[in-house]
């Protein structure tokens, strides 16, 4: 999710499409939250590890 968020942020900035920019920020934030929760050892969505 982090990588997709960054890609959408870049595409939204380069192509000047605001919806890509917004979706990219949301995916980036959600991906960061999942990464932090997974790194602390908490189960995310019923899974302890995300591969």
N, C-alpha and C positions, 0 to 999 in steps of 0.2 A: 504494500500500500504506500509505503514511503516513496518508492521509486516512481510509481505511477503518479503520485501527487506532485513530485518534482517535475516530471515530464509535462504534466498538464499545466503547471505553473509557467514553465518555459514557453510552451506552445501558446498559452493564453497571452503572455507578454509579447511574444514575437508577432503573433497574428492579430493582436489587439482584439481578442474575443473575451469579453468579461465573464461569460459563463464558464469557460475553461479555467480561468483564473480562480473563480469562486470554488468550483469543484476541486481544483488542485489544492487549495488551502484546506478545505474540509478533509480530503483524503490524507493530506500530510499530517493534520492534527490527530485524526483517528488512528493512523498508523503509528504515530509517536506514542499515543496513549497505550496502544496494544503492545508496543515494543517495551515500554517501561514496565507495564504490568507483567509481561512475560519474563523480563529480566529480574524482577523481584521474586519470582517463583509462584505468583498467583495464577490460578487456572483462569484462562480467558476463553469463554465460549465452551466450557467443558473440557478444554485441553490445557495441559500444563505447558506444553512446548508447541511452538509454531514453526513448522518446517517449510 
